[in-house]
Amino acid sequence: MQTGTHLDREHCVRAVQSKDARFDGWFFTAVVTTRIYCRPSCPAVPPKPENMTFYPSAAACQQAGFRACKRCRPDTSPGSPEWNRRADLVARAMRLIADGVVDREGVPGLAARLGYSTRQVERQLLAELGAGPLALARAQRAQTARLLIETTPLPMTQVAFAAGFSSIRTFNDTVREVFALSPSELRARVPGSGAGTPGVLNLRLPFRAPLNPSNLFGHLAATAVPGVEEWLPDCLDGAGGTPTGAYRRTLRLPYGHGIAALAPRPDHIACRLTLSDLRDLTVAITRCRRLLDLDADPVAVDERLRTDPLLAPLVDRGPGRRVPRTVDEAEFAVRAVLGQQVSTAAARTHAARLVAAHGKPLDDPEGGLTHLFPSPEALAAVDPGTLAMPGTRRTTFSTLVRRLADGELHLGVDADWAEARARLLALPGFGPWTVDVIAMRALGDPDAFLATDLGIRRAAKELGLPSTPAALTARAEGWRPWRAYAVQYLWATDSHPINFLPA
């Protein structure tokens, strides 16, 4: 569909004419006769091909003078999977923009984090996405404003500043320009909008089908750290008011903290966010989507993995597996070290002790969450002698948290994957398994592969695949660039799918 900075017009037209939802978020269709832009799966009658033009981002459509379709709401499309599978400048910039960096630090702050000049960042984003960082951030602010308008009782003044706008006038002008409605008209269109509890938002997080919820929520529930995470039955109402369970966890956010409750539905993830500061809404949504890998393209992943005849039956049995990721990269790295050479239960116990002793307490009226996971700075101050683990692992733990706290080791969404891997491997006690699991779950590398994992090797042997790390790695060359997803399928065949054995 997309190669480099170019959209293939023939394929785009075909996707629009077939209303193919797989391409929602990959590109946007602008109709020159109506000056409206849509997602490819818009339910309206497709326009004539000669009236279609295509853009790689909603921001580019808005810059060209098109407004969002009121029927298909293209601003609510899943994000492009490009930004999750790539580690180049544009992908890192898009992940940072989604994390709210431009709103908090401006374009100079974005460029500084990426290690490039402002001009270079703007030029590359404009070339590939048809819009610069300010326009991309503006489109995101408009989407956040719409969510707040439709799902909260906040006065419009508070909505404007919570969404990241610097003035009420800019807020009003942007909403009118993007949605062709005033903020009050937008709220009036949605039954029940303007109602709800302050600070609590109920949202629908879209994804590309298929999605295998047992893969995601089973893993998160099995490894949940008491106090920070929980699986709570009867938490969110399902379709028709049927109670269902939800994964819940605490969030450390730029302006405050929050609690996210996430539950699978047939066509979306039900998400309830409780935030201490609504300016964190965009960041909280982005981190929940990243945690559940909701911007993945499962059709492309599964098609690639099915080319291996021994892997194909696993894919056919439960398509749409995602890679469970994290809302906090530093937290996951610490937990990976705590889980070295111990069982899942022991890893949870170690982490829960750290949380109780060093995490920041918070209130949770709806469940049993009690703390934020300790920050690297808090953990760097811990006396290693108080840790109930072997001396070598104490050294590994202490070195890791010091490097994270002083900024020498960076694992954020803008991290250079190759550099982060090299820095991790240089730490004492870090072997291939630990580095690869951090690359897969924290850095988000879709091609990370755990060839030394005992569960993976057992599953490979059972399937008739090579089971030695070297031979299995050679066989997995055919699964690139989606080897992290192959890990999920292989883990599903093992009776103990969560393994923390090799370092």
N, C-alpha and C positions, 0 to 999 in steps of 0.2 A: 504494500500500500504506500509506504513512504520510504524513499531512499535518500539519505542525506537530507538536503533541504527541499527536495522536490516531492510534490504529490502527483501520483499517477492519475490523470484525469479520468481515463477510461475505467479504472478500478473504482474510483470515487463515485462516478455516475452509477455504476452497477450496484454498489453498496447502498446508495440512496434509493434507487428504484426497487431494490429488494427489501428495503427497510431493515438492513442488517445491523442489529444492536451490537454485534461484536466490534464494530468500528466506532462506536460512540466514544468520544474522547481522543481518538486518533486524529480526526480532522473535523472541521465544521463546514456546513454548506450554507453559503450566502446566496440569496435569491435577488438578483439585480432588479427585478420588476417590483418587488414588495419592500425591498430594503430590510429584509428579515434574515437572521441566520438561525440555523437549526442543527440538531444532531442528525446523523445519518438515519436513525430509526424513527424520525418524526412521523406520527400517524397521519398527518395531512397528505393529501394527494401530492405526489412528487411533482416538482416543477419541470418544465421542459429542459432538456439538457443544455440548450443554448442560453437559458436564463440562470444557470448554476455557475457559481465560482467557488473555489475551495480555499480554505485557510487552515493553517496548522494550529491555531489557537483562538480562543474566544476573544482575547485581547486584540488580535489582528483584525477580527471582524468588527469589533467596536471602533478601532482606529479608522477603519475604512468607512464608517458611518452606518453600519448595520445594527439593528436592535435585536434583542433576544426574542425568539418565538415564545408566545405565551402558552402554546399548547404542549410543546415537547420539553421546554425549559432546559436548553442546552447547557446552562450554567451548572446544572446538577449532574452532568455526565461523569462517569468514572474518569480519573486522570489518565493521561497517556502512559502506557506501560514503558515507553521509551526512557523515562526519567528513572525508572527503577532498575533497568538492565544495563545502563551505561554509566561510565565513571568519568566522562570527559567534562570539559568546562561547562557546556550548556546544561548537561544533566545535573551537575552539582549545583549550578546556579538555580535551576528550577526547583530542586529540593529545598534550597535555602529560602527562595521566595515563598514556597508553600509553607515553610516554617515561620513566616512572618518577619524575616530579617530586614527586608526593605522598609517595612512599616516602622520597625524599631530603630534601625541604624542607618537607613537611607541607602542610596546606591553606592556611595563611597564605602560604607560598611560592608556591603555585599562584595564589592571588588576586593577589599582588604582581606576578607575571609578566604576568597578564592586565590589570592596571590597574583592578581592581574590588575591592570589599570582599568579605571572606569570606562574609558573609551573602548578598550578591547572587549570588555564584557558586553557593553551595549551593542557593539558591532556584531558580535557572534550571535547574540540573542535575536537581533533584528534579522540577520541573515537566515536563521533557521526557523524562527517562530513568527516573523513578520511584525514583531513588537519588541520594544525595549523593556528593561526591568520595571520602570515606572508604570508603563501601560499594563504589564502583566500583574503587578501588585494592585493596580487600580481595579482590574477585572476581578481579582480575588476579593478585594474590599466590597465590591458590589454584591458578590455572591454571599459574603458574610452578612452584609446589611439585610439582604433579602431573608436569610434565615432568622435573624433577630426580629425583623418586622413581622414575620409570619408565625413565629413560635413563642414569642415573649410578650408580656404586657408593658415592656419598657417604653417610656416616652421617646419620641423620635430624636430628641437631643442626645439622650443616652445611647440610643442605637447608633447614631452617627459616630460618636467618639469610641464606642466599644468596637465598631467595625474598622476603626483605624483612620477615619477621615479627620482632617485637621480643622474643618469648619462645617457648619450646618449648610451653608450655601453650596459648597462642593458636594456634600452628601446629597442634597436635593437634586442638583444638576446631574450628578452621575446616575442616580436611580432613574430619573426621567429619561436620560439619554439611552441607558442600557435596556430598560424594561418598558419604555413608553408609557409609564404610569408614575404618578407621584407616590411618595412613600405611604401616604394615607390611603390612596386608591389601591395600592398593592396589599395593604393589610385588610382592606374591606373585601377583597376578592376571595379570601380564604375563610371558610366557615370556622368559627372558634378561634381565629387568630386574635392575638392580643390578650389571650387568657393564659393562665399557668402560674407557676410559682417562680418568684424572682430568683435568678441564678441557676434554675433547672431548665434544661432544654431537652426535648424529645425529638430526635432526628431520624431520618432514614439514610443510611449510607449505601449508595448503589455499588454494584460490582458487575463484572462480566461473567455470565454463566458459562459453564457450570461451576458450582462451588461445593466442595465436600466439607461440611461443617464439622464432622467428627475428627477430621485431620486437625483442624485449627483449635477448636474448643476443647477437644480431648487432651491435646498436648498442654494447652494453657492451664486447664484444670488440674492435670496430673502433676505439674511442676509449680503450682501456685505457692507463693511464700506467705504464710499466715501473717495477717496484719496489713499486708500490701496488696494481696490478691485473694480472691475467693470465687468459688462457684456457688451461687445462691439460687436454690430452687424457687419457683413461683415469684420471680423478681419482676419481670416485665410481662405484660399481657400479650399473648399471641393473637393470631387471627381469630376474630369472633369472640374475643375476650378470654380465650383459653389461657390459663396461666402456663408459663414456661420458665425455664431457668436462664440465667445470664452469668457470664463471666464479668466480674467487677474488679477494678483495681484503682489505686491512687495514682495521681499524676503530678509531677513537679513541673511547673509551667513558668514562663518568663515573668509574669506579673503576680503570680500567686500559686494556688494549688487547685486540684480538682479530683473528681471521682467519675470514672466512666463505667457504665454498665452496657454490655454488648451481648446481643442475642441474635441467633440466625433466624432468618425468615426465607421463604421461597425465592423472593426476588430482591431482597435487601437485607442489611443488618440493622436491627433496631438498636438505637443508641440513645442512652440517657446520660447527659453530661450535667454534673453539678460543679459549678465553677465559683471560686471566691472572687474572681475578677473577669468580667465578660470580655475584656480585651484579649483574653487567651482563647477565645472560641476557635478561631482559625487554626491555631497551633494544635489545640486539643483534637480537632477533627482530623487534621493531617496525621497526627501521631496514632490515632486509632486506626485510620486507614492503613498506615504503614505496618502497625502491629499485625493486622489481619491480611496483609498483602492484597488489598482489595483492588489495586490498579493493575494487577497481573493480567496477562492475556492467556487464559488456560487453554484455549483452542490451539494456539501456536505451540505452547509448551507440550501439550499431550500429543499433537501430531508429530513432533520431533521424537519424543520418547517411544512412540509406537513403531518407529522404524527399526527398533531392536526387537526381534521376535520373542525373546525371553522376557522382555519388560512389558510388551504390549498387553498380555493378559491382566497384569496388575492395573494398568491404566484403564482398560475397558471395564474392570470390576468396580472401580471407584474414581471416575474422572473428576478433574477439577481440584486436585489437591493444591493447597497453597503452602508457602513457607511461613510458619509462625515466626514473627520477628519480635520487635521490642519497641517500647515507647521511650526507652532511655538506654543509649548505647553503653555508657559507663556502667550502669547498673548491671547490664547483661554480662559485661566482661568480668565484673567481680563475681557474679554468680557462676560463671563458667569455671573460674578458679576454685570456688568453694565446692564445685561438683566434681573436681578431678579425683578419679580413683575411689569414689564412694557411690552409694546407691542414691536414687532420686530422693528417697525419704531422708537420708542423712544430709543431702545437699539442702533440702528445704529446712531442716532443723538448724543447720549452721547459719543460713540466711536469716531465719526468724530470730535467732539470738542477736545477730547484729542489728536487725530492725528494732527490736525491743530496747536495746541498749543505746543505740546511736541515731535512730530515725527520728524525724520530726513528728510529734503527735498531731492528730487531727480528729475531728468529730465526724461520725458517719451515722446519722439517724436511721438510715435505711438498711444497714447491715453491720458486719463485724470488722470493717476495715479500721485500722487504728493509727497507721503511720505512713509517712513517705519513706521510701527506701533511702538510707543514708547517702549523703553526697560524698564524692571523692575527698573533699576537704575534711569532712567529719571522720571518714575512715582513715585518712592519713594520720590522724591524731590518736588512733587506737594503739594501745600497747600490745605488740605482737604476742607477748607472753600470756595474754588473757585469751588467746584464740585456741580452741580445742581442736588442734590439727597438728600434723607432724611439722617439725622445724623447717624442713625444706619448703613446705607449702606456705608456712608463715612468711618466709622470705619472698616467695612468689607473690603472695597477697600484698605485703607491705610495699614491694617494689612497684607493683601495678598501680595501687591507689596513689602513691607519691607521684608517679609519672602522669596520671590522670589529673591530679590536683594542681600540679605545677604547669600543665599545658604542654609538657614535652611529648605526651602521647595524646593524639586527637582521634576520636572515633565518631564524630558527629556526622550528620547527613552530607556535609560537604567534604568529608575526608577523602583523601586520595587512597584508593584501596591498596595499591601496590606498596605505597609508603607505609600505611598503617600495618600491613602484614609484616613488612620488614622490621618495623619497630617492635611489634609483638614478639616475633621470633627471637629478637635480641634480648628479651627479658628472661631472667632465670626461671626455669620450670615451665616454660612455654614450648610445647611440642606441636607437631602438625595438627593433631586433633583439636587442641584448644584454639589454635589460630584459625582453623577452618570453621569451627562452629561459631566463633565470633564473627568471622567474615560473612557467614551465611545468615546469622540471626541479627547481628548488630549493624554491620556495614551494609548488609542488604545485597551482597554479591550473589546473583542468581546462578552463578556457575561454580560456587564453592562446593567442594566434594570431600566427604569424610571417609577416605579409603581405609583408614586405620580403625574405624569404629567397629567394635565387636558385633553389634547388632546388624550393621550393614554387611559384614563379612559372613555372618550366619545366614542372612537372607539370600545373599549372592550364591552361597553354596547350595542352598535349598532349591534355588531356581535353575541351577546348572551354569551359573555365571562363574568366572574366575573368582577365587576368594582370597588370594594373596593381595596385599595392597598394590604392589607394582602391576600385577596382571589385571586387577580390577580397574585401576586407573587407566591402563591402556584401552580396555574395553569401553570405558566411559567417555573416551574421546568422541565417540559417535553420538553422545547425548548432549554435547555442547550446543548452545551456551546455557543449558537448563539443568546442569547436574545437581544443583541444590534441590530441584523438584524431584529428580530421580531418587534422592535421599529419602524424601517423604514417602514415596511409593515403596521403597525397600524397607523402611522402618515399619510400614504397615503390615509386613508379612511376619514380623518377629513377635514372639510372645511377650517380649520386654522392649517395646519400641523406644523407650527413653533411656539412653545409655550415657553414663558419665565415667567411662573407664580409662581410656588412654589419656595422657597429657598432650 
